[in-house]
Amino acid sequence: MEENMDISGDSADENVAGASSESTKAVADAKWQQLPTKSKKLYLNIYYEFVKWCDFKSVKEYEEDVFLAFFEEKAEKRKPSSLWAYFSMLKATILLNHNIDIGKYSKLVKYLKDKNDGYKPTKSRVLNREDINRFIKEAPDDLYLMIKVALIFGVCGPCRREELANIMADDIQDLGDALLVTIRDKENKIQRAFTVSETANDSGNFLETYRKYVLLRPPDCDHRRFFVFYKNYKCSKQVVGKNMFGQIPFKVATFLKLPNAKEYTGHCFKRSSATLLENAGGSASTSHLYMPEYVADLSNLTEQQDTGVQPYSNQRVIIPREDGQLNINIEFFKHFSKSGNTALL
């Protein structure tokens, strides 16, 4: 009987330990929920890297000199802009988990400011209109078809690499003389849309390029992601990740034999799109940036019309719908309003 009682006691202790462990994990998870949703993984990566570094160095107390030593090692391989990003993420995670505000460490802040003095961040180079059209026209489809479609979407959007990776097959509508592509921001529950079309001044065959790629996509994919890997006129079912999209500007620049191809980074699409619009006399704050022929004026739109459309920026309108707001290029909206098309409403 006593043996049974001892076993029961051990089991109770294990249950208490298990409950305590689950409770600790729940508290930790609740703390991390305060971090930005989109970049929480980055915050946790640098935090656990710091913790692992401290374990390796046998550091027990998170004092200012410890952080100075950590950032001095980081500075050997990282740019000042990256150091500030790491500082910001560590400041948030250390405060949440250890109640220590490293923002008050004056020596550490001064060190980071001194590293930043005289530093000029390298901006991505941009692709001009001729570069884009030449790549679409001259690059062989057997190697570059998927890259061509990503370039078209990336500049017409303009799209970040994460947005390209998250485009779903049913986010794209082929309307005959144009494509309507919807970008969904799940965090903010806002949609925006852009169009892909062609004008007499362009020889890129954007719509034809898109349709070639669509016809080669496997019809039985077990996912909804639009972009899948492609080679030699065949598409696989494997999705294209955001890191691959970040390399596409470099691949385009390399094919075109542009100087300093490595300087065409993942930011190239948005910067190219903004530059194209500015060259056409538009504003860099608008979202549909590609062709000058589509730069429109909202002066003939009233604050609120019978359609329920309201002006947004100087080139777009917001259409209220049951599934959320659709932020759409004004020229595209005018085109379909005149034709009596109500599919967007």
C-alpha positions as CSV (number, residue, x, y, z in Angstrom):
1,M,0.0,0.0,0.0
2,E,2.8,2.4,0.9
3,E,4.5,1.7,-2.4
4,N,1.4,2.6,-4.3
5,M,1.2,5.8,-2.3
6,D,4.7,6.7,-3.2
7,I,4.0,6.1,-6.9
8,S,0.9,8.2,-6.7
9,G,3.0,11.0,-5.1
10,D,5.6,10.8,-7.9
11,S,2.9,11.0,-10.5
12,A,1.4,14.0,-8.8
13,D,4.8,15.7,-8.7
14,E,5.2,15.0,-12.5
15,N,1.7,16.5,-13.1
16,V,2.6,19.6,-11.1
17,A,5.9,19.9,-13.0
18,G,4.1,19.4,-16.3
19,A,1.5,22.0,-15.4
20,S,4.2,24.4,-14.3
21,S,6.1,23.9,-17.6
22,E,2.9,24.5,-19.6
23,S,2.1,27.6,-17.6
24,T,5.6,29.0,-18.2
25,K,5.3,28.4,-21.9
26,A,1.9,30.0,-22.0
27,V,3.3,33.1,-20.2
28,A,6.3,33.2,-22.7
29,D,3.9,32.9,-25.7
30,A,1.8,35.7,-24.3
31,K,4.8,38.0,-24.0
32,W,5.9,37.3,-27.6
33,Q,2.4,38.2,-28.8
34,Q,3.3,41.8,-28.2
35,L,5.9,41.7,-30.9
36,P,5.0,42.8,-34.5
37,T,3.3,39.9,-36.2
38,K,5.0,40.1,-39.5
39,S,8.5,40.3,-38.1
40,K,8.2,38.3,-34.9
41,K,10.3,35.6,-36.3
42,L,13.2,38.0,-36.9
43,Y,12.8,39.4,-33.3
44,L,13.0,35.9,-31.8
45,N,15.9,34.9,-34.1
46,I,18.2,37.7,-32.9
47,Y,17.0,37.2,-29.3
48,Y,17.9,33.5,-29.2
49,E,21.1,34.2,-31.1
50,F,22.1,36.6,-28.3
51,V,21.1,34.1,-25.6
52,K,23.1,31.4,-27.2
53,W,26.1,33.8,-27.5
54,C,25.8,34.6,-23.8
55,D,25.7,30.8,-23.0
56,F,28.8,30.3,-25.1
57,K,30.6,33.1,-23.3
58,S,29.4,31.9,-19.9
59,V,27.6,35.3,-19.4
60,K,25.0,35.3,-16.6
61,E,24.2,39.0,-16.2
62,Y,22.9,41.1,-19.1
63,E,25.0,44.2,-18.4
64,E,25.9,47.0,-20.8
65,D,29.4,45.7,-21.5
66,V,27.9,42.4,-22.6
67,F,25.8,44.0,-25.2
68,L,28.7,46.2,-26.4
69,A,30.8,43.0,-26.9
70,F,28.0,41.3,-28.8
71,F,27.5,44.3,-31.1
72,E,31.2,44.7,-31.7
73,E,31.3,41.2,-33.0
74,K,28.3,41.8,-35.1
75,A,29.8,45.0,-36.5
76,E,32.7,43.0,-38.1
77,K,30.2,41.5,-40.7
78,R,27.1,43.7,-40.6
79,K,26.3,47.2,-41.8
80,P,25.4,50.0,-39.4
81,S,21.8,49.9,-40.6
82,S,21.6,46.2,-39.6
83,L,23.1,46.9,-36.2
84,W,20.4,49.4,-35.5
85,A,17.7,46.9,-36.6
86,Y,19.3,44.3,-34.2
87,F,19.4,46.8,-31.4
88,S,15.7,47.6,-31.9
89,M,14.7,44.0,-31.9
90,L,16.8,43.1,-28.9
91,K,15.5,46.1,-27.0
92,A,12.0,44.8,-27.4
93,T,12.7,41.2,-26.6
94,I,15.0,41.8,-23.7
95,L,12.5,44.2,-22.1
96,L,9.7,41.7,-22.5
97,N,11.6,38.7,-21.2
98,H,14.0,40.2,-18.7
99,N,12.6,43.7,-17.9
100,I,15.8,45.3,-18.9
101,D,15.7,48.5,-21.1
102,I,18.9,48.5,-23.1
103,G,17.8,51.8,-24.6
104,K,19.1,53.3,-21.4
105,Y,22.6,52.0,-22.0
106,S,24.3,55.2,-23.1
107,K,27.7,53.7,-24.1
108,L,25.9,51.2,-26.3
109,V,23.8,53.8,-28.0
110,K,26.8,56.0,-28.5
111,Y,28.7,53.1,-30.0
112,L,26.0,52.5,-32.6
113,K,25.7,56.2,-33.4
114,D,29.4,56.4,-34.0
115,K,29.3,53.4,-36.3
116,N,26.6,55.1,-38.2
117,D,28.5,58.3,-38.7
118,G,29.4,58.8,-42.4
119,Y,27.6,55.6,-43.5
120,K,25.5,55.9,-46.7
121,P,23.2,53.0,-47.3
122,T,23.4,51.5,-50.8
123,K,20.2,51.8,-52.6
124,S,19.1,49.2,-55.2
125,R,19.7,50.2,-58.8
126,V,16.6,50.5,-61.0
127,L,15.5,49.0,-64.2
128,N,14.2,51.4,-66.8
129,R,11.4,50.9,-69.3
130,E,13.8,49.8,-72.1
131,D,15.5,47.3,-69.8
132,I,12.2,45.7,-68.8
133,N,10.9,45.4,-72.4
134,R,14.3,44.1,-73.7
135,F,14.4,41.4,-71.1
136,I,10.8,40.3,-71.7
137,K,11.5,40.2,-75.5
138,E,15.0,38.7,-75.6
139,A,15.4,36.4,-72.6
140,P,14.7,32.8,-73.6
141,D,11.5,31.4,-72.3
142,D,12.9,28.0,-71.5
143,L,15.0,29.5,-68.7
144,Y,13.3,32.8,-67.8
145,L,9.5,32.6,-68.3
146,M,8.7,32.5,-64.6
147,I,11.2,35.3,-64.0
148,K,9.5,37.4,-66.7
149,V,6.1,37.1,-65.1
150,A,7.5,38.0,-61.7
151,L,9.3,41.1,-63.2
152,I,6.0,42.2,-64.9
153,F,4.0,41.8,-61.6
154,G,6.8,43.2,-59.5
155,V,7.1,46.5,-61.4
156,C,3.4,46.9,-62.4
157,G,2.3,46.3,-58.7
158,P,4.7,47.5,-57.4
159,C,5.2,44.4,-55.2
160,R,7.6,43.4,-52.4
161,R,9.1,40.0,-52.6
162,E,6.7,38.8,-49.9
163,E,3.7,40.0,-51.8
164,L,4.8,38.2,-55.0
165,A,5.3,35.0,-53.0
166,N,1.8,35.2,-51.5
167,I,-0.1,35.9,-54.7
168,M,-2.7,33.2,-55.2
169,A,-3.9,31.7,-58.5
170,D,-7.4,33.1,-57.9
171,D,-6.0,36.6,-57.1
172,I,-5.5,37.1,-60.9
173,Q,-8.3,37.8,-63.3
174,D,-7.6,37.7,-67.0
175,L,-10.0,40.3,-68.5
176,G,-8.9,40.0,-72.1
177,D,-7.1,43.3,-72.7
178,A,-5.7,43.5,-69.1
179,L,-5.0,41.5,-66.0
180,L,-6.5,42.5,-62.6
181,V,-4.2,41.4,-59.8
182,T,-5.3,41.6,-56.2
183,I,-2.8,41.9,-53.3
184,R,-4.2,40.9,-49.9
185,D,-2.7,42.3,-46.7
186,K,-4.0,39.8,-44.2
187,E,-2.6,41.6,-41.2
188,N,-4.4,44.9,-42.0
189,K,-7.3,43.3,-43.8
190,I,-6.9,45.6,-46.7
191,Q,-6.7,44.7,-50.4
192,R,-5.1,46.6,-53.2
193,A,-5.2,45.8,-56.9
194,F,-3.1,46.7,-59.9
195,T,-3.5,46.1,-63.6
196,V,-1.1,44.6,-66.2
197,S,-1.8,45.9,-69.7
198,E,0.0,46.9,-72.8
199,T,0.2,50.1,-74.9
200,A,1.4,50.8,-78.5
201,N,4.7,52.0,-77.1
202,D,5.7,48.7,-75.6
203,S,7.0,45.6,-77.2
204,G,7.2,43.4,-74.1
205,N,4.1,41.2,-74.8
206,F,3.2,41.2,-71.1
207,L,-0.2,39.5,-71.4
208,E,1.2,36.8,-73.8
209,T,4.1,36.1,-71.4
210,Y,1.7,35.7,-68.5
211,R,-0.6,33.3,-70.5
212,K,2.3,31.1,-71.6
213,Y,3.2,30.6,-67.9
214,V,-0.3,30.0,-66.8
215,L,-0.8,27.2,-69.4
216,L,2.2,25.4,-68.1
217,R,1.2,25.5,-64.4
218,P,0.1,22.0,-63.1
219,P,-3.7,22.0,-62.8
220,D,-3.6,19.6,-59.8
221,C,-1.5,21.7,-57.4
222,D,-2.2,21.0,-53.8
223,H,-1.9,24.7,-53.0
224,R,-3.2,28.0,-54.3
225,R,0.1,29.9,-54.7
226,F,0.5,31.2,-58.2
227,F,4.2,31.2,-58.6
228,V,5.8,27.7,-58.9
229,F,9.2,26.7,-60.1
230,Y,9.8,26.5,-63.8
231,K,12.5,25.2,-66.2
232,N,12.6,24.0,-69.8
233,Y,9.0,24.7,-70.5
234,K,7.8,22.7,-67.4
235,C,6.4,23.9,-64.1
236,S,6.7,21.9,-60.9
237,K,4.4,22.1,-58.0
238,Q,7.0,23.6,-55.7
239,V,6.2,27.2,-54.7
240,V,8.7,30.0,-55.2
241,G,9.7,31.6,-51.9
242,K,10.4,35.2,-51.1
243,N,14.2,34.7,-51.2
244,M,14.0,33.6,-54.8
245,F,12.0,36.7,-55.7
246,G,14.7,38.8,-54.0
247,Q,17.3,37.4,-56.4
248,I,15.3,38.1,-59.6
249,P,16.5,41.7,-60.2
250,F,20.1,40.4,-60.1
251,K,19.2,37.7,-62.6
252,V,17.6,40.2,-64.9
253,A,20.5,42.6,-64.7
254,T,23.0,39.8,-65.3
255,F,21.2,38.7,-68.4
256,L,21.1,42.2,-69.7
257,K,24.8,42.6,-68.9
258,L,24.1,45.8,-66.9
259,P,27.0,47.1,-64.8
260,N,27.1,46.4,-61.1
261,A,24.4,43.6,-61.4
262,K,24.8,42.8,-57.7
263,E,23.4,46.2,-56.8
264,Y,20.0,45.2,-58.2
265,T,18.5,43.9,-55.0
266,G,15.1,42.8,-53.7
267,H,14.0,46.5,-53.5
268,C,14.5,47.0,-57.2
269,F,10.9,46.4,-58.3
270,K,9.4,49.1,-56.1
271,R,12.2,51.6,-56.8
272,S,12.0,50.9,-60.6
273,S,8.2,51.4,-60.5
274,A,8.5,54.7,-58.6
275,T,11.2,56.0,-61.0
276,L,9.1,55.1,-64.0
277,L,6.1,57.0,-62.7
278,E,8.2,60.0,-61.7
279,N,9.7,60.1,-65.2
280,A,6.2,60.2,-66.5
281,G,5.3,63.2,-64.4
282,G,3.4,61.3,-61.6
283,S,3.9,60.9,-57.9
284,A,6.0,58.2,-56.3
285,S,3.3,57.7,-53.6
286,T,0.9,56.1,-56.1
287,S,0.6,52.3,-56.4
288,H,0.0,51.7,-60.1
289,L,3.2,53.0,-61.6
290,Y,4.2,51.4,-64.8
291,M,3.0,53.0,-68.0
292,P,2.8,56.8,-68.5
293,E,-0.4,56.4,-70.5
294,Y,-2.2,55.4,-67.4
295,V,-1.3,58.4,-65.3
296,A,-4.7,59.9,-64.6
297,D,-6.3,62.9,-62.9
298,L,-9.0,62.6,-60.3
299,S,-10.2,66.2,-60.7
300,N,-13.3,65.0,-62.6
301,L,-14.3,62.7,-59.7
302,T,-16.5,64.0,-56.9
303,E,-15.9,63.2,-53.3
304,Q,-18.6,60.5,-53.4
305,Q,-20.5,59.3,-56.5
306,D,-23.5,57.0,-56.9
307,T,-21.1,54.1,-57.3
308,G,-19.9,54.5,-53.8
309,V,-16.4,55.1,-55.0
310,Q,-14.1,57.5,-53.2
311,P,-10.9,59.1,-54.4
312,Y,-7.7,57.7,-52.9
313,S,-4.3,59.3,-53.4
314,N,-4.1,61.0,-56.8
315,Q,-4.5,58.0,-59.0
316,R,-6.5,55.3,-57.3
317,V,-10.0,54.7,-55.9
318,I,-11.3,52.6,-53.0
319,I,-14.3,50.4,-53.8
320,P,-16.2,49.1,-50.7
321,R,-17.1,45.4,-51.0
322,E,-18.4,42.7,-48.8
323,D,-15.0,41.0,-48.6
324,G,-13.2,44.2,-47.7
325,Q,-11.9,47.3,-49.5
326,L,-10.5,47.1,-53.0
327,N,-7.8,49.7,-53.7
328,I,-7.7,50.0,-57.5
329,N,-6.1,52.0,-60.3
330,I,-8.4,54.9,-61.3
331,E,-7.8,54.5,-65.1
332,F,-8.7,50.8,-64.9
333,F,-11.9,51.7,-63.0
334,K,-12.9,54.4,-65.5
335,H,-12.3,51.9,-68.4
336,F,-14.7,49.3,-66.9
337,S,-17.2,51.9,-65.7
338,K,-17.6,53.2,-69.3
339,S,-18.1,49.6,-70.6
340,G,-20.8,48.9,-68.0
341,N,-18.7,46.2,-66.3
342,T,-19.8,45.8,-62.7
343,A,-17.7,42.8,-61.8
344,L,-15.5,44.8,-59.4
345,L,-18.4,46.1,-57.3
